[in-house]
């Protein structure tokens, strides 16, 4: 009997529909801020070969993103059409030379920046919630689908 009650309660919790604000555009990450959604800065990072032959720097013009949040552990929503949210990686960008950048090396023992852990949860047929798994320090950040130069930038202030 207890198992049946537990099962029914579990079904009730999972059957609840998301009732918050909905993303306007598909395949765009939005920062959840109370009852508002703030679109991230969607653009394409440019590539520049580094001083060493096995280094590539990816950069976005400008020293800060137009999408800003005071939250150290922001939550994002995306209405999925073609984007694969489970392939998104989150990186902190460095501000140098009037731009936001990250350098990746293919050298054998390179110390590349590590992606910040995120949790991806499906809220509906095409709605996905992305939660940052750790507190972010102030700075510039970017989500990017693995193997792509597409980026969704934001700032934690």
N, C-alpha and C positions, 0 to 999 in steps of 0.2 A: 504494500500500500504506500509506504514512504517513497519507494522508487517511482511509483506512478505519479505522486504529487510533485516530486522533484522534476520529473520529465515534463509534466504539464507547465510548471513554472518556468522551466528552461525554454520551452517553446514560446511562451508568452513574451519573455524577454527578447528573444530573437525575432519575433514576429512584429515588434514595434517598428513603425516606419519613421524614417528621418523626417523631421518637421521644420528644420532650420532653413536658413537662406540657401538658395540654389545657385550654382554657377551659371553665369550668363552664356559664356562661350564654351564649346567642347574643347578638350585637350589643352586647357589653360589652367594652371594652378592658381588657386585663390587662397589667401591667408584669411583664416577665420578670426574675426575680431568682434566679439559680442554678437550682435545680430547683423553684422556687416561682413561682406566679403571684399577683400582688397586684392585686385589682380596683381600677380607677380609681373616683373619686367621680362617679357618673353622676347628673346632675340637669338642671334646665332653668334657664338664665340668665334673669333678669328684666330688662326694659327700662325705662329711665328717660330721658325727653327731657332734653337738655342745656340749658345756659343759652342757647346759640345754637340757633336753630330747625333748623339742619342737623346737629346733633349728637345721637347716641344713646349712652347708656352702658348696657352690658350687665354685670350683676353677679350674683355668687353670694355668699350670706351666709357669714360666717366669715372669719377672717384666714389660715387654712391648710387644706389638704386633708387628709383622713384617709388618702389614698393617698400614700405617701412613698417616694422612692428616693434613694440616695446617688450613683447613676450619672449622669454628665453627658451621656452619650449613651444614654439608655434604649432598650430594645427592647420592643415591645408585640405581643401576640397577640390576635386576635379571631376568633371563630367566626361567620361571616357568615350571617345569615338575611335581614334586610331592609336592613341598613346598607350604604352604598356607601363602602368604605374609601378609594377613590381621590378622594372628595370631602371627606375630612377635612382640616381646616386646624388647625395648631398655633400658639397665641399665648401670649405671656407676659402674665400679668395683673399689675396693680398692686394693692397692698394700700392701701386708703384707707377711712376712716370705718368700720372694722370689717368690711370686706367685700373681696372680690377683684373687680376690675373692669377693663373696657377700654372706651374711648370711640372711636367711629367717626363720622367726618364725611362728609357727602355734598357738601361744598363743593368747588368746582372745583379749587382748589389745596391741598386738605387734605393734611396729612402723617399719614396713618393708620399704625398699627402694621403691620409686615410679618409675614406668616406665616413660621414656621420651616420650612425644607425638610425633607420626610420622604420616605422611599422605601418604597413598598408592594410587597410580594412575596407572590405566591400560593404557599402550601405544600401545598395539597391542594384538594379540591373546595370546601370551605367554610372552610378555615383560611387566615388572612392574617397576615403578619408586617409590622409597621411599624417602621422604623428611623429615628431622628432623624438628619438629615444633618449636624448641627453639634453642638458641645459646648454644652450649656445651662448658664447661670450659675445660682447658687442662686436659688430663688424659686418662685412659683406659676405653673402652666401649665394650659392647657386645649385639648383637641381639640374641634372643633365641625364638624359637617357644614355645608358651604357653604349659606347660606340658612336655617339652622335655629337655634333657641335651645337645642337639646340640647347638653350639654357633658359632657366626660369630664375631670375635673380631677385633677391630681396635683402634688406638690411635689418639687423637687430640693433636697436639704439638704446 
